[in-house]
């Protein structure tokens, strides 16, 4: 009985170690595709208004928007793609 239990536990451990990362990767791909489909304006509205009123794009110069983008990327946990799309939108 102990051998059966030990083998079952080993198999379960292997499944968790192999399948869990695969599932996480597959899920991240779906999220990445959803982000890729959104415009900078959509991402700006969805992410920036969570915490504060969004400033007008004309509030800062294009160079300042780069700085704001870097700061807010870490504060709002934005991906590089999200930050780039939002900053490109705001610089237009």
KEKE-3310 file (N, C-alpha, C; in steps of 0.2 Angstrom, whole numbers, plus 5000, padded with zeros to 4 digits):
npx = (5004:5010:5019:5011:5005:5016:5020:5009:5009:5021:5018:5008:5015:5024:5015:5010:5022:5025:5013:5007:5016:5014:5001:5000:5008:5001:4989:4995:4998:4985:4981:4991:4987:4975:4979:4986:4977:4971:4969:4980:4973:4962:4968:4974:4962:4957:4967:4973:4962:4959:4964:4966:4960:4961:4974:4974:4980:4988:4994:5007:5023:5030:5042:5041:5030:5036:5043:5033:5026:5036:5037:5023:5022:5028:5021:5007:5008:5010:5013:5027:5022:5009:5012:5020:5010:5001:5009:5013:5000:4997:5007:5004)
npy = (4994:5006:5008:5010:5022:5031:5030:5036:5049:5053:5054:5063:5074:5076:5079:5091:5099:5099:5102:5113:5125:5125:5128:5140:5148:5146:5154:5166:5170:5171:5183:5192:5193:5199:5211:5216:5218:5229:5247:5261:5271:5265:5257:5267:5273:5262:5259:5270:5278:5270:5274:5288:5304:5306:5315:5327:5323:5334:5339:5336:5337:5327:5321:5322:5313:5301:5299:5300:5288:5278:5279:5277:5264:5255:5258:5255:5243:5239:5231:5231:5233:5238:5250:5256:5258:5266:5278:5281:5285:5296:5305:5309)
npz = (5000:5004:4994:4983:4986:4987:4974:4968:4973:4968:4954:4954:4959:4948:4938:4942:4942:4928:4921:4927:4924:4910:4908:4914:4905:4893:4897:4899:4886:4880:4887:4883:4869:4871:4876:4865:4855:4859:4859:4862:4867:4873:4883:4890:4895:4903:4912:4918:4924:4934:4946:4947:4940:4923:4915:4902:4886:4881:4892:4896:4888:4874:4878:4892:4894:4891:4903:4913:4909:4911:4925:4929:4924:4933:4944:4941:4937:4924:4908:4897:4884:4885:4892:4882:4871:4878:4880:4867:4862:4870:4866:4854)
capx = (5000:5014:5022:5006:5004:5022:5020:5004:5011:5026:5015:5005:5020:5026:5010:5010:5028:5025:5007:5005:5019:5011:4994:5002:5011:4995:4985:4998:4997:4978:4981:4995:4983:4970:4982:4989:4971:4968:4973:4983:4967:4958:4973:4974:4956:4956:4972:4974:4957:4958:4967:4965:4957:4967:4976:4974:4986:4992:4996:5014:5027:5031:5047:5038:5025:5040:5045:5027:5025:5040:5034:5017:5022:5029:5015:5001:5010:5009:5018:5030:5018:5004:5016:5022:5004:4998:5013:5012:4994:4997:5012:5001)
capy = (5000:5012:5009:5013:5029:5034:5031:5041:5055:5055:5055:5069:5079:5077:5082:5098:5102:5100:5105:5120:5130:5125:5131:5147:5150:5147:5159:5173:5171:5174:5189:5196:5194:5204:5218:5217:5220:5236:5253:5265:5275:5260:5255:5273:5274:5257:5258:5277:5280:5266:5277:5295:5307:5306:5321:5328:5322:5340:5342:5336:5336:5320:5319:5321:5307:5295:5299:5298:5281:5274:5279:5273:5257:5252:5260:5252:5236:5239:5228:5236:5234:5243:5257:5259:5260:5272:5283:5283:5288:5302:5309:5311)
capz = (5000:5004:4987:4978:4988:4985:4966:4966:4975:4963:4948:4955:4959:4941:4934:4945:4940:4921:4918:4929:4920:4903:4909:4915:4899:4889:4900:4898:4879:4879:4890:4878:4863:4872:4876:4858:4852:4862:4857:4867:4870:4877:4888:4894:4899:4907:4917:4922:4928:4940:4952:4947:4934:4918:4912:4895:4882:4880:4899:4896:4882:4872:4883:4899:4894:4892:4910:4916:4907:4915:4932:4930:4922:4939:4949:4939:4935:4916:4904:4892:4878:4888:4893:4875:4868:4881:4879:4860:4861:4873:4863:4847)
cpx = (5004:5018:5017:5005:5010:5022:5015:5006:5017:5023:5011:5009:5023:5021:5009:5016:5028:5019:5005:5009:5016:5005:4995:5004:5005:4990:4988:4998:4990:4978:4985:4991:4978:4973:4984:4983:4968:4972:4976:4978:4963:4962:4973:4968:4955:4961:4973:4968:4955:4959:4966:4962:4963:4968:4975:4980:4991:4995:5004:5017:5028:5037:5045:5033:5030:5042:5039:5026:5029:5038:5028:5017:5024:5024:5009:5002:5008:5014:5021:5026:5012:5007:5017:5016:5001:5002:5013:5006:4994:5002:5009:4998)
cpy = (5006:5013:5012:5020:5033:5035:5036:5048:5058:5057:5062:5075:5081:5081:5090:5102:5103:5103:5112:5125:5130:5129:5139:5151:5151:5153:5166:5175:5174:5181:5194:5197:5199:5211:5220:5220:5227:5241:5256:5269:5271:5258:5261:5274:5268:5257:5265:5279:5276:5270:5285:5298:5307:5313:5321:5326:5328:5343:5341:5335:5329:5317:5317:5315:5301:5294:5297:5290:5277:5273:5275:5266:5253:5253:5256:5245:5235:5235:5233:5238:5239:5250:5260:5262:5266:5278:5286:5287:5295:5307:5312:5317)
cpz = (5000:4997:4982:4980:4986:4978:4964:4968:4970:4957:4949:4956:4952:4937:4936:4942:4932:4919:4921:4925:4913:4903:4910:4909:4894:4891:4898:4890:4877:4882:4885:4872:4865:4873:4869:4854:4854:4860:4863:4871:4875:4883:4893:4899:4904:4913:4921:4926:4934:4947:4953:4940:4929:4915:4905:4892:4881:4887:4899:4889:4880:4877:4890:4899:4894:4899:4914:4915:4911:4923:4933:4928:4929:4944:4948:4937:4928:4913:4899:4886:4880:4888:4886:4871:4871:4880:4872:4859:4864:4870:4856:4848)
residu = (UNK:UNK:UNK:UNK:UNK:UNK:UNK:UNK:UNK:UNK:UNK:UNK:UNK:UNK:UNK:UNK:UNK:UNK:UNK:UNK:UNK:UNK:UNK:UNK:UNK:UNK:UNK:UNK:UNK:UNK:UNK:UNK:UNK:UNK:UNK:UNK:UNK:UNK:UNK:UNK:UNK:UNK:UNK:UNK:UNK:UNK:UNK:UNK:UNK:UNK:UNK:UNK:UNK:UNK:UNK:UNK:UNK:UNK:UNK:UNK:UNK:UNK:UNK:UNK:UNK:UNK:UNK:UNK:UNK:UNK:UNK:UNK:UNK:UNK:UNK:UNK:UNK:UNK:UNK:UNK:UNK:UNK:UNK:UNK:UNK:UNK:UNK:UNK:UNK:UNK:UNK:UNK)
# end
